[in-house]
Amino acid sequence: MPGKSLQVGFDGSPAETAALMRALANETRIAILRYLGDQIVPVNEIAHDLGLPQSTATMHVGLLEKAGLIQTELQPARRGLQKICGRRYDELVISLPVSGKAPAPAAVLSTAVGAYTDFHVEPSCGLASPTSIIGLLDDPQSFWEPGRIEAQLLWFRAGFVEYVFPNHVPAGVTITALQFSAELCSEAPLSDPDWPSDITVWVNRVALGSWTSPADFGEPRGLLNPAWWGDRDSQYGLLKRWRVTEDGTTIDGVPLSDVRLSELGVCARQPIRLRIGVAAEAENVGGVNLFGRGFGNYPQDLELRLEYE
């Protein structure tokens, strides 16, 4: 019963969404989900370890199963059959509706963190694929390694990486919004819970504004990290969304700067250069960890969304 991520949207079945919310709105059921972790456990063992009556544990397990959060099986026991259960998901991502309007048509593009086209990085720095370190640690020349395209995690203390996205919006339309999302955090030696870094995103060399990452997150372990990745190293980032319209730039819906879409020089059929890094004049030069779909907590690469009408 492997763990994975569940994306929950409010545009699906209201009954299913309500059942899921009810299942989570109880301290005992939350305790059962926490207890299960990556175990497969009989219901009577859950009852014993959590100090619950057998009937209470059975009732809560049934509600969690009905909501689709756990999976159960019947297996032979000394006397008849016993029910064992395991958690189906390690992560729940709940998307709230923005408005009652239909979503705008959009071209959505993604690229791997190792698919950068330009960079300038300073140690500590490095790249990792799902199977190994790429090149040498703390050697900027390793960012030229042919195997860099396989990277699912990269980090640097100062500098930037730059990507080129194709622009696939149809001819004759008007681009109304640009949104970039990525999982990222600061870069400290190993990790550090108090390590601020002013991380900036540029589009076509125009700075959208900086977000101050509070830390290089070292625990708990990232949900997607391969087994060989060390527990003391950077584990996960925060999923951040820069969005630009003619009203200005926001990050996660909060106003960030006055930079407007018309200032970015984004035109149909013209590639878009997107840079991520720490500006030379930043107050907090704390580096960047950039996570792809094989590391961290979010199974996505770098994503660019262009909305149009």
Order of alpha helices (4+ residues) and beta strands (2+ residues): beta-alpha-alpha-beta-alpha-alpha-beta-beta-beta-beta-beta-beta-beta-beta-beta-beta-beta-beta-beta-beta-beta-beta
